[in-house]
Amino acid sequence: MHIPDYLETLDRFELGWMRKGGDLQIKNGDIALTLDGDLQLGDSHFNSLFRLIERWRHNQPTLDVLYASMLGASDSLDDMQEARDRGNGALLSQNPAAYHHETAEIMGYESASSVYAGSIVVVLNNMLQRLRKDLGASEDDWKSAGPMFSNYSAGSVITAAANNFRHHDEWARANSAAGQQLASMEVLCAVIRQPVQDRHGHPSIRTNVCKEVLLAISDGSVDRLHNVIFEFSRALAK
């Protein structure tokens, strides 16, 4: 496993100013600690970003593997669905066993791609939520920090996707949506460009849509996804 170098990470994400300023701090005559008991390095602004960088460096190899696995499963799913749409797949009337095996594979790739994506957004959301708390960022700060996707901040999109991954089974049972559930649905529907309600007036999101959300904000590139996360983090920390 290759962990990205700290200084290289600073250069990659335009954080070169953090090469200096990471000294231990004194507060009330003692060494300053973070709220969760870690040593505070530099002021709260520096320390918040430093902690994000360290968590990202340790998670980056896993995130890259998950993203590649998501793309692989998604491509296989698309290939099988397109073959079936063209009439090149197994036919139920001619070979029921082959048809059901093929259907099971389609469902497997669909599940795999969405689970890989869901795992990614939960990891990213945990990282960004700790940054938010370390900075003491307000709700307005969180919602207005760029980059924006369909008028929603990257942080808002990642949080809504994480909510979808954790609760999509609950969403599937809902005949109507309100509160946090509706707020998350509004963000996700804007990003993946679908109405919040179907033609019957029911919530349109009833499944795990994390793959579609990640592809929309990353353009199919894990490097772009990492850039989005740090662009948002820099904006939130200003």
Buried (B, 14 or more C-beta within 10 A) or exposed (E): EEEBEEEEBBEBBEBEEBEEEBEEBEEEEEEBEBEEEEEBBBEBBBBBBBBBBBBBBEBBEEBBEBBEBBBBBBEBBEEBBEBBEEEEBBEEEEEEEEBEEBBEEBEBBBEBBBBBBBBBBBBBBBBBBBBBEBBEBEEEBBEBBEEBBBEBBBBBBBBBBBBBBBBBEEBEEBEEBEEEBBBBBBBBBBBBEBEBBEEEEEBBBBEBBBBBBBBBBBEEEBEEBBBBBBBBBBBBBE
